[in-house]
Amino acid sequence: MLLKWDESMSTGVPKIDEQHQELLQRLNILVDAMIEGKGNQEIEDMLTFLGKYTQCHFKDEEACMEEYKCPAALINKRAHAIFIKRFQQFRDEFKQDGPNTSLLIKVQRELLQWLINHIRGIDIKMRPYAEAQK
């Protein structure tokens, strides 16, 4: 299932929206690889990307929520901590078992849920506060 960026995912902060779009693009690359039967080859790249992404993006996003005094800031920070723990489980599984279909499907499903539930459910709550600062 490929997901396309639309305004329902906009946080009102261009830098954050660009980072979300990059995550979406990477997820779509993973899905395409799965369709082509090459998902196991792509999973390591996705895990490497996610390691860097979570460090940089979560820091940026949390700083923006604090700056704009978004009431969802604490919920967002907690959700990020949960995602980081889950990501670490994926990395541990990859180190232990290598690339495999089970891990590939879990990563794809959870990233898709993250995009839909987290971005559209929490991150967009920043939009009115960011727009008020413009």
Backbone as ProteinMPNN parsed JSONL, in Angstrom:
{"seq_chain_A": "MLLKWDESMSTGVPKIDEQHQELLQRLNILVDAMIEGKGNQEIEDMLTFLGKYTQCHFKDEEACMEEYKCPAALINKRAHAIFIKRFQQFRDEFKQDGPNTSLLIKVQRELLQWLINHIRGIDIKMRPYAEAQK", "coords_chain_A": {"N_chain_A": [[0.848, -1.178, 0.0], [0.901, 1.946, -1.094], [1.488, 5.191, 0.088], [0.455, 8.497, -0.233], [1.613, 11.822, 0.167], [-0.348, 14.323, 1.682], [-2.279, 17.261, 2.533], [-3.466, 16.641, 4.942], [-1.506, 15.696, 6.52], [0.096, 17.77, 7.166], [2.087, 19.756, 9.294], [2.422, 22.397, 9.477], [4.938, 23.326, 9.7], [7.525, 23.72, 7.652], [10.099, 22.356, 7.617], [9.674, 20.103, 9.258], [7.546, 18.896, 7.928], [8.841, 18.245, 5.532], [10.659, 16.342, 6.454], [8.864, 14.361, 7.279], [7.81, 13.725, 4.779], [10.043, 12.598, 3.606], [10.296, 10.269, 5.152], [7.935, 9.0, 4.393], [8.483, 8.631, 1.669], [10.626, 6.826, 1.867], [9.318, 4.664, 3.049], [7.597, 3.966, 0.967], [9.497, 3.151, -0.928], [10.404, 0.853, 0.34], [8.038, -0.676, 0.296], [7.683, -0.949, -2.479], [9.982, -2.476, -3.03], [9.308, -4.783, -1.635], [7.133, -5.691, -3.146], [8.451, -6.319, -5.482], [9.845, -8.477, -4.631], [12.229, -8.005, -3.366], [12.506, -7.11, -0.834], [13.927, -8.013, 1.443], [16.472, -7.231, 0.841], [16.272, -4.516, 1.044], [15.646, -3.927, 3.663], [17.754, -3.531, 5.527], [18.792, -1.046, 4.718], [16.567, 0.528, 5.31], [16.401, 0.266, 8.101], [18.822, 1.454, 8.849], [18.388, 4.054, 7.901], [16.154, 4.724, 9.545], [17.353, 4.763, 12.069], [18.985, 7.053, 11.969], [17.037, 8.928, 11.283], [15.19, 8.934, 13.451], [16.72, 10.048, 15.499], [17.402, 12.645, 14.554], [14.976, 13.789, 13.448], [13.021, 13.457, 15.516], [14.127, 15.01, 17.55], [14.124, 17.555, 16.317], [11.353, 17.908, 15.868], [10.255, 17.766, 18.46], [11.457, 20.013, 19.579], [10.262, 22.024, 18.045], [7.575, 21.751, 18.829], [7.776, 22.484, 21.485], [8.708, 25.122, 21.19], [6.509, 26.328, 19.888], [4.684, 26.029, 21.81], [2.874, 23.885, 21.866], [0.151, 21.989, 22.96], [0.249, 19.232, 22.672], [2.806, 18.393, 23.036], [4.014, 16.836, 25.142], [2.706, 14.355, 24.916], [3.551, 13.714, 22.372], [6.327, 13.467, 22.756], [6.387, 11.239, 24.438], [5.282, 9.308, 22.713], [7.291, 9.215, 20.802], [9.366, 8.103, 22.322], [8.362, 5.533, 22.751], [8.295, 4.608, 20.117], [11.039, 4.611, 19.533], [11.96, 2.582, 21.242], [10.645, 0.419, 20.072], [11.784, 0.459, 17.534], [14.415, -0.194, 18.243], [14.013, -2.835, 18.962], [13.469, -3.898, 16.443], [15.992, -3.511, 15.232], [17.58, -5.133, 16.88], [16.444, -7.63, 16.335], [17.093, -7.813, 13.631], [19.912, -7.887, 13.787], [20.223, -10.291, 15.12], [18.812, -12.257, 13.579], [19.115, -11.559, 10.933], [18.129, -10.326, 7.635], [14.73, -10.918, 7.032], [11.507, -12.194, 6.058], [9.465, -11.94, 7.98], [10.373, -9.874, 9.712], [10.56, -7.821, 7.847], [7.86, -7.434, 7.098], [6.779, -6.642, 9.565], [8.158, -4.208, 10.043], [7.321, -2.679, 7.829], [4.489, -2.595, 8.216], [4.282, -1.355, 10.758], [5.528, 1.104, 10.318], [3.791, 2.204, 8.45], [1.448, 2.384, 10.02], [2.448, 4.188, 11.896], [2.847, 6.488, 10.341], [0.193, 7.056, 9.601], [-1.281, 7.104, 12.069], [0.329, 8.505, 14.023], [1.432, 10.875, 12.802], [-0.876, 12.031, 11.62], [-2.482, 12.046, 13.84], [-1.172, 13.158, 16.092], [1.085, 14.853, 15.444], [0.026, 16.786, 13.668], [-1.347, 18.42, 15.33], [0.234, 20.472, 15.961], [0.007, 22.348, 13.983], [-1.943, 24.65, 14.137], [-0.679, 26.21, 16.087], [1.859, 26.648, 15.074], [1.22, 28.045, 12.756], [0.091, 30.32, 13.875], [2.316, 31.659, 14.732], [3.465, 32.68, 12.511]], "CA_chain_A": [[0.0, 0.0, 0.0], [1.664, 3.176, -1.176], [0.807, 6.314, 0.716], [0.851, 9.773, -0.821], [1.564, 12.988, 1.034], [-1.404, 15.293, 1.443], [-2.338, 18.306, 3.551], [-3.906, 16.102, 6.235], [-0.292, 15.358, 7.259], [0.89, 18.975, 7.354], [2.232, 20.278, 10.655], [2.584, 23.839, 9.382], [6.367, 23.616, 9.821], [8.097, 23.12, 6.439], [11.193, 21.414, 7.89], [9.089, 18.869, 9.799], [6.792, 18.27, 6.841], [9.818, 17.652, 4.601], [11.172, 15.118, 7.08], [7.791, 13.364, 7.183], [7.739, 13.311, 3.381], [11.168, 11.687, 3.369], [9.926, 8.988, 5.755], [6.924, 8.434, 3.506], [9.181, 8.175, 0.461], [11.394, 5.618, 2.221], [8.361, 3.573, 3.23], [7.149, 3.565, -0.359], [10.602, 2.389, -1.517], [10.361, -0.465, 0.975], [6.868, -1.392, -0.232], [8.015, -1.324, -3.864], [10.947, -3.576, -2.967], [8.576, -5.981, -1.216], [6.342, -6.124, -4.301], [9.395, -6.894, -6.445], [10.53, -9.614, -4.022], [13.556, -7.57, -2.953], [12.363, -6.443, 0.456], [14.991, -8.39, 2.378], [17.652, -6.441, 0.49], [15.999, -3.118, 1.384], [15.365, -3.757, 5.091], [18.914, -2.97, 6.218], [18.821, 0.384, 4.41], [15.479, 1.168, 6.045], [16.773, 0.331, 9.519], [19.872, 2.469, 8.956], [17.697, 5.339, 7.757], [15.336, 4.982, 10.732], [18.237, 5.111, 13.183], [19.348, 8.459, 11.805], [15.814, 9.715, 11.235], [14.605, 9.119, 14.779], [17.556, 10.974, 16.271], [17.321, 14.008, 14.009], [13.602, 14.27, 13.306], [12.324, 13.563, 16.796], [14.701, 16.178, 18.227], [13.591, 18.75, 15.644], [9.911, 18.026, 16.076], [10.007, 18.075, 19.867], [11.861, 21.412, 19.774], [9.216, 22.87, 17.451], [6.378, 21.711, 19.674], [8.075, 23.308, 22.664], [8.78, 26.519, 20.749], [5.168, 26.821, 19.575], [3.849, 25.757, 22.99], [1.817, 22.968, 21.455], [-0.262, 21.151, 24.088], [0.519, 17.812, 22.4], [4.256, 18.167, 23.12], [4.349, 15.728, 26.044], [2.203, 13.126, 24.292], [4.444, 13.47, 21.247], [7.61, 12.986, 23.289], [6.157, 9.859, 24.91], [5.102, 8.455, 21.531], [8.616, 9.04, 20.208], [10.114, 7.161, 23.17], [7.823, 4.202, 22.461], [8.756, 4.227, 18.786], [12.479, 4.319, 19.612], [12.091, 1.24, 21.828], [10.209, -0.554, 19.066], [12.826, 0.464, 16.514], [15.545, -0.945, 18.783], [13.649, -4.25, 18.837], [13.683, -4.263, 15.038], [17.442, -3.614, 14.997], [18.058, -6.326, 17.57], [15.998, -8.793, 15.569], [17.894, -7.857, 12.407], [21.259, -8.338, 14.155], [20.171, -11.698, 15.528], [18.284, -13.164, 12.563], [19.35, -11.07, 9.582], [16.917, -9.933, 6.926], [13.759, -11.991, 6.85], [10.176, -11.729, 5.677], [8.714, -11.557, 9.17], [10.84, -8.545, 10.118], [10.193, -6.909, 6.775], [6.424, -7.14, 7.208], [6.564, -5.865, 10.795], [8.658, -2.842, 9.845], [6.43, -2.006, 6.874], [3.182, -2.339, 8.848], [4.374, -0.397, 11.856], [5.803, 2.421, 9.749], [2.542, 2.685, 7.866], [0.602, 2.804, 11.142], [3.063, 5.385, 12.47], [2.519, 7.611, 9.465], [-1.232, 7.371, 9.663], [-1.752, 7.415, 13.423], [1.113, 9.49, 14.751], [1.491, 12.158, 12.109], [-2.224, 12.596, 11.489], [-3.153, 12.119, 15.134], [-0.457, 13.967, 17.087], [1.946, 15.893, 14.868], [-0.729, 17.878, 13.057], [-1.854, 19.311, 16.379], [1.147, 21.609, 16.02], [-0.294, 23.261, 12.889], [-2.484, 25.974, 14.484], [0.285, 26.948, 16.905], [2.929, 27.077, 14.159], [0.658, 29.066, 11.872], [-0.132, 31.539, 14.661], [3.612, 32.309, 14.909], [3.937, 33.208, 11.222]], "C_chain_A": [[0.892, 1.238, 0.0], [0.827, 4.317, -0.607], [1.337, 7.603, 0.104], [0.68, 10.879, 0.202], [0.349, 13.838, 0.674], [-1.468, 16.248, 2.636], [-2.821, 17.8, 4.907], [-2.712, 15.708, 7.109], [0.543, 16.589, 7.594], [0.894, 19.448, 8.801], [2.286, 21.806, 10.657], [4.031, 24.289, 9.528], [7.067, 22.936, 8.639], [9.191, 22.083, 6.703], [10.655, 20.07, 8.373], [8.315, 18.14, 8.711], [7.726, 17.616, 5.827], [10.393, 16.359, 5.167], [10.126, 14.012, 7.032], [7.675, 12.838, 5.757], [8.875, 12.355, 3.042], [10.88, 10.306, 3.96], [8.903, 8.271, 4.873], [7.569, 7.874, 2.234], [9.955, 6.89, 0.735], [10.473, 4.423, 2.429], [7.873, 3.07, 1.876], [8.232, 2.79, -1.109], [10.611, 0.974, -0.957], [9.202, -1.292, 0.428], [7.124, -1.838, -1.672], [8.98, -2.509, -3.888], [10.256, -4.876, -2.561], [7.789, -6.554, -2.391], [7.235, -6.828, -5.324], [10.14, -8.109, -5.884], [11.933, -9.286, -3.544], [13.546, -6.88, -1.59], [13.462, -6.767, 1.445], [16.269, -7.616, 2.096], [17.496, -4.993, 0.957], [15.899, -2.882, 2.896], [16.545, -3.145, 5.846], [19.02, -1.466, 5.958], [17.746, 1.137, 5.194], [15.834, 1.3, 7.522], [17.878, 1.363, 9.753], [19.264, 3.863, 8.876], [16.912, 5.673, 9.023], [16.181, 5.361, 11.945], [18.619, 6.579, 13.141], [18.122, 9.355, 11.899], [15.265, 9.983, 12.633], [15.426, 10.086, 15.62], [17.346, 12.41, 15.831], [15.888, 14.539, 14.03], [12.902, 14.443, 14.648], [12.825, 14.768, 17.589], [14.131, 17.474, 17.642], [12.116, 18.961, 15.969], [9.575, 18.388, 17.527], [10.378, 19.527, 20.176], [10.807, 22.363, 19.208], [7.971, 22.898, 18.329], [6.578, 22.543, 20.937], [8.062, 24.787, 22.294], [7.392, 27.111, 20.517], [4.174, 26.587, 20.709], [2.617, 24.907, 22.642], [1.439, 22.066, 22.631], [-0.005, 19.652, 23.89], [1.99, 17.451, 22.582], [4.618, 16.968, 23.991], [3.894, 14.392, 25.465], [3.121, 12.73, 23.134], [5.769, 12.877, 21.723], [7.481, 11.538, 23.779], [6.015, 8.888, 23.738], [6.441, 8.196, 20.845], [9.433, 8.024, 21.007], [9.655, 5.726, 22.914], [8.313, 3.715, 21.106], [10.232, 3.858, 18.8], [12.715, 2.934, 20.214], [11.717, 0.165, 20.807], [11.251, -0.666, 17.947], [14.034, -0.343, 16.991], [15.268, -2.447, 18.729], [13.844, -4.741, 17.403], [15.173, -4.449, 14.755], [18.016, -4.847, 15.657], [17.675, -7.59, 16.813], [16.81, -8.939, 14.279], [19.306, -8.366, 12.705], [21.278, -9.827, 14.474], [19.823, -12.62, 14.361], [18.59, -12.757, 11.122], [18.047, -10.668, 8.915], [15.997, -11.134, 6.75], [12.379, -11.394, 6.616], [9.369, -11.26, 6.869], [9.089, -10.141, 9.629], [10.418, -7.5, 9.098], [8.731, -6.485, 6.891], [6.14, -6.311, 8.454], [6.996, -4.415, 10.623], [7.712, -2.077, 8.924], [5.098, -1.651, 7.521], [3.269, -1.26, 9.925], [4.726, 0.999, 11.362], [4.554, 3.017, 9.127], [1.595, 3.171, 8.961], [1.138, 4.077, 11.779], [2.692, 6.609, 11.642], [1.06, 8.025, 9.616], [-1.636, 7.85, 11.055], [-0.979, 8.536, 14.102], [1.095, 10.851, 14.061], [0.115, 12.8, 12.044], [-2.932, 12.76, 12.826], [-2.501, 13.046, 16.144], [0.268, 15.144, 16.433], [1.16, 17.064, 14.287], [-1.342, 18.828, 14.078], [-0.964, 20.542, 16.543], [0.729, 22.7, 15.027], [-0.872, 24.606, 13.344], [-1.509, 26.834, 15.287], [1.443, 27.466, 16.047], [2.433, 28.201, 13.255], [0.411, 30.391, 12.605], [1.159, 32.333, 14.845], [4.123, 32.98, 13.638], [3.557, 34.663, 11.051]], "O_chain_A": [[1.557, 1.531, 0.993], [-0.386, 4.382, -0.807], [2.546, 7.766, -0.055], [-0.262, 10.88, 0.995], [0.056, 14.045, -0.503], [-0.776, 16.046, 3.634], [-2.606, 18.464, 5.921], [-2.877, 15.419, 8.294], [1.586, 16.47, 8.237], [-0.15, 19.531, 9.448], [2.206, 22.434, 11.713], [4.322, 25.484, 9.486], [7.191, 21.711, 8.62], [9.201, 21.03, 6.065], [11.129, 19.018, 7.943], [8.41, 16.92, 8.581], [7.422, 16.537, 5.318], [10.591, 15.39, 4.434], [10.457, 12.854, 6.774], [7.465, 11.643, 5.549], [8.688, 11.41, 2.277], [11.186, 9.288, 3.339], [9.011, 7.067, 4.643], [7.234, 6.776, 1.788], [9.938, 5.969, -0.081], [10.801, 3.303, 2.036], [7.752, 1.862, 1.673], [7.915, 1.861, -1.852], [10.804, 0.009, -1.697], [9.367, -2.475, 0.13], [6.818, -2.973, -2.038], [8.809, -3.436, -4.679], [10.579, -5.944, -3.081], [7.782, -7.766, -2.604], [6.827, -7.806, -5.951], [10.968, -8.703, -6.574], [12.744, -10.19, -3.336], [14.478, -6.152, -1.247], [13.889, -5.899, 2.206], [17.062, -7.371, 3.005], [18.491, -4.322, 1.235], [16.053, -1.75, 3.354], [16.337, -2.313, 6.729], [19.306, -0.698, 6.876], [17.982, 2.243, 5.681], [15.589, 2.345, 8.125], [17.858, 2.069, 10.761], [19.583, 4.74, 9.679], [17.0, 6.796, 9.521], [15.768, 6.189, 12.756], [18.581, 7.268, 14.161], [18.166, 10.415, 12.523], [14.918, 11.116, 12.964], [14.859, 10.869, 16.382], [17.135, 13.292, 16.662], [15.626, 15.615, 14.569], [12.26, 15.465, 14.887], [12.037, 15.467, 18.226], [13.711, 18.369, 18.376], [11.696, 20.069, 16.303], [8.706, 19.223, 17.778], [9.689, 20.194, 20.949], [10.495, 23.385, 19.819], [7.383, 23.958, 18.545], [5.66, 23.222, 21.397], [7.475, 25.606, 23.001], [7.124, 28.251, 20.899], [2.989, 26.9, 20.593], [1.496, 25.184, 23.069], [2.313, 21.443, 23.235], [-0.041, 18.889, 24.855], [2.382, 16.316, 22.31], [5.459, 16.161, 23.597], [4.63, 13.407, 25.523], [3.426, 11.552, 22.947], [6.264, 11.904, 21.156], [8.372, 10.718, 23.552], [6.559, 7.784, 23.767], [6.696, 7.091, 20.363], [10.115, 7.179, 20.426], [10.475, 4.809, 22.867], [8.699, 2.556, 20.957], [10.635, 2.894, 18.149], [13.578, 2.194, 19.743], [12.386, -0.862, 20.694], [11.555, -1.763, 17.479], [14.613, -1.099, 16.211], [16.175, -3.241, 18.48], [14.323, -5.852, 17.175], [15.572, -5.424, 14.117], [18.847, -5.539, 15.069], [18.483, -8.508, 16.668], [17.169, -10.048, 13.885], [19.837, -9.187, 11.958], [22.229, -10.533, 14.139], [20.468, -13.651, 14.174], [18.349, -13.53, 10.195], [16.99, -10.668, 9.545], [16.432, -12.221, 6.369], [12.125, -10.233, 6.939], [8.65, -10.266, 6.768], [8.214, -9.318, 9.899], [9.968, -6.414, 9.463], [8.415, -5.299, 6.792], [5.342, -5.375, 8.404], [6.274, -3.499, 11.017], [7.346, -0.94, 9.221], [4.629, -0.521, 7.388], [2.428, -0.363, 9.988], [4.263, 1.985, 11.936], [4.296, 4.212, 9.269], [1.007, 4.247, 8.844], [0.362, 4.952, 12.162], [2.276, 7.635, 12.18], [0.747, 9.209, 9.743], [-2.27, 8.897, 11.191], [-1.583, 9.428, 14.698], [0.775, 11.863, 14.685], [-0.045, 13.975, 12.373], [-3.885, 13.533, 12.932], [-3.188, 13.656, 16.963], [0.079, 16.294, 16.829], [1.587, 18.213, 14.403], [-1.803, 19.913, 13.725], [-1.351, 21.523, 17.177], [1.071, 23.866, 15.222], [-0.325, 25.639, 12.96], [-1.523, 28.059, 15.17], [1.943, 28.571, 16.259], [3.138, 29.182, 13.02], [0.515, 31.461, 12.005], [1.116, 33.54, 15.087], [5.084, 33.748, 13.673], [3.873, 35.267, 10.026]]}, "name": "protein", "num_of_chains": 1, "seq": "MLLKWDESMSTGVPKIDEQHQELLQRLNILVDAMIEGKGNQEIEDMLTFLGKYTQCHFKDEEACMEEYKCPAALINKRAHAIFIKRFQQFRDEFKQDGPNTSLLIKVQRELLQWLINHIRGIDIKMRPYAEAQK"}
